């Protein structure tokens, strides 16, 4: 098959949860540039509508829907709406994440809230969307985890800042998502569904100067991730170009943990 056809997402209906966030917008843009029809969904409908309109004004095929990942009925409603409007789903990017904990000493109730959305909720939406993809004849599922799900925190990155320690819930549920990826890849064996995971490093978002300096000194490419870095990887895993990649977790950290 011609390489351009291998990477093309034309004719593919793709759901990106959390598509209005920092990495979400990068992901949506890359998939849309490859020709996909993109549905972006999150709890904040106004925000995803605004994001979808911005992309539609650039000529991309983007639609907005609402979903609360922590509410099973909301997940089922999203599934029904996708069937109603598009009749199928080919790719699901499981990108939404809640951040109720801000540090180590947060109330334990915040940890429980995080698990409800980021563990139970993630499993719920994965199971429903994987079922829809199976009913559509197969496709690709891509979980967005983090390098923080693979490694403990490097607290020296925070030296000279007032950012505090990173929250423990994020490390916990991102690590779980990585192994859930492997589980689902085996569960869907023979059903034409590939399940992979991407674990990005830090995306530059005008963090404190000292943090950026501390961080970049440890990255062989000398910088934090930018808005283009994840796009090619997402298109690869969503398209036929990645047809033999399955059950993998890809660390995208510029070589920090090489």
N, C-alpha and C positions, 0 to 999 in steps of 0.2 A: 504494500500500500504506500502511496506517495506520502512523504513526511508531512506535508501540509494537511492532508486528509487525516492522518493519524492524530494530529494535535487539534483538529477542528472539533468544536462543540456545537456546531450548527445542528438544530433539530433536537437538542437535549434540553429537558426541563430540569432546572437545578434549584434546590432550596438551600439558602444560606441563613442559618439562624444567627442572630446577633450581627446581622449584615450592616448595621449602621455604626458599629464600633470601629476602633482604630484599625485592627487587622481585618475586621469584617469588610470595610470599604475597599481595602486593597484586594481582598479575595474576590469581591463582587466585580470590581473593575477588570481584573485579569480574566475571569470567566466570561464576562460580557464581551471583552475584546476578542475572545476566541470564538464568539458567535453563539454562545448559549443564551437561552431564555431563563432569566434569573428571578426567583422569588426571594425577597428578603423579609424576614420575620423577626419580631421581638415583642416584648410587652408594651413598649412605647410606640404605639401606632403612628402618632404624629411624626416621630423622628424617622421611622422607616419610610413613611410617605414622602417626607422631605428629601431623604436620600434617594429614593427611587425617582423622584421628579428631577433631581439634579442629573442623574445618569440618563434618564429618558431625554432630557434636553440635549444630551450629547449624541443621541441617536441609538442608544442601547435599549434592548428589550428587557425592561426591569419592572417588576410588580411588587407591591407592598402588601403584607398580611400581618395579622396580629397573632401572637402566641405567648402564653405564660407557661414556661417550661415546668413550673412547679404545680400546675393545675392539669390533671389528666383530661378533664372535659375540654379545656382549651386546646390541648394537643390533638384530641379527636376532631375538634372543630376545624383546626388547621388542615388536617388530613382530608376531611370532607370537602373543604373549600378548594384544595388543590385538585381533587378529583373532579369537582364541579367545573372549574375553570380550565383545567389543562388535560384532564383525563389520564394523567400518568405522572410519574416522577422517575428520573433517570439517575440523578446524583443528589446526595444530601451532604452538605458541609455542616457538621455539628460543631458550631463555633460559639454559641451563646454561653456566657458564664456570668454568674452573680458574684459580687465581692463584698459580702456583708462584714467580713472580718477585716480589720485594718492593722492588726498587730497581734503579738503573741498573747497578751493579757486581756484580750477582749472577752466579754461574757460568753460562757459556754453555749448559751442559747444562740449566739451568732454562728457558732460552729454547726449546730443542729440545723439552722436555717440554710446554711451553705450546703450541707449534705442533702437536704430535701430537694434543692434546686439542681445542684451540680452533680450529684450522684444518682439519687432516685429519679429526678426529673430528666437527667441526661439519658438514663436507661429507658425511660418511658418513651421519649421522643425518638430515640434510636430504634426501638422495637417497632413502633408504629410506622416510621418512615421506611425502615428496611422492608416491612411487609408490603408497603405500597410499591417500592422498587421491585420487589419480587413479583408482584402482580403485574408490573409493567414489562416484565421480561428480563429484568436484571439491570445492573448498573454499578455505580461506585459510591461508597460511603467514605468520607474523610473526616476523622476526628481531629480537632485542634486542641492539643494539649500544651505542653510547655517544657522547656529544658528544666524548669523547676520541679517537674514530675519525675525527672531522671536523676537529679543531683541535689544534694543539700544546699542551703543558702551560703553564698560567699559574702559574709558579713563585712568584709573589708571594702566591698563596693560602696558601703554606706558611710565609710569614714569621712569625717568633715562635713557631714550633712545632718539635717534634723529629720530625716525621712523615717527613722525608726526601723525596727526589724520587720521583715516581710511576714505576712500572716500564715499560720500553719495549715489552714484549711485548703489553701490553694495547692500546696505541695501534696497534700493527701489526695484530693480528688483528681488532680492532673495525673498523678501516678496511677491511680485506679483506671483512668480512661485509657492509658497506654496498654494495660494488660487486657482490658475489656475489648480493645481492638483485636488482639490476637484471638480471644475467645470467639468473637463474632465471625472472624474470618474462617474459623473451623466450623462453626455452626452452619454457615451458609455455603459450605463446600458443595459443589455440584449444582448450585442454584444461580450461577452467573452473577454473583454479587461479590465484589471485591471490597474489603474493609481495610483501610490504612489510617495511619496517624501521622501528623506533623507536629513536632515539638519546637516551636520557634524560641529564639533568644529575645532579648529586649529590643523593642521597636523604639526608635528615637521619637520622643514627644516633648521636647524642651524640658527634660528633667533638669534638676539642679546641676550647674556646671561641674561641681566637684564629683558628683555621682558619675556623670558622663566620662570625665577624665579617668576616674578609678576603673570604670568598666572597660573602656576602650583599650587601656593598657594591656588587658588580658586577652584581647581578641586579635588573632593573627592578621585579619584583614583591616584592623585598626579603627573600626567604627561600630556603632550599633546598626541594627537592621533599618532599612529604609522602606518606603511604601511599594517599591517594585520587587523586593527580594523574594516575597512569598508567591508572587503571581505565576511565575513559570512552573513552580513545583505543583501548585494547585491544578493548573491546566494539564500537566503531565498525569497526575493521579486521577483526574476526572475523565480523561480522554482515552481513546484506544491506544495512544502511545504508551500508556501505563498498564496495558492489559495483563502483563505477567508480573505485576507488582502487587502483592497481596499479604496482609497480615504484618505489615512493616510499620515501624516507628522511625521516622526520618528526623534526625536532629538538625535544625537549621540555626546554627549559632555562630557562624563566621569562623569556626575553628576553636572557639573558647575552650571546649572540653576535648580537644584532639589529644 
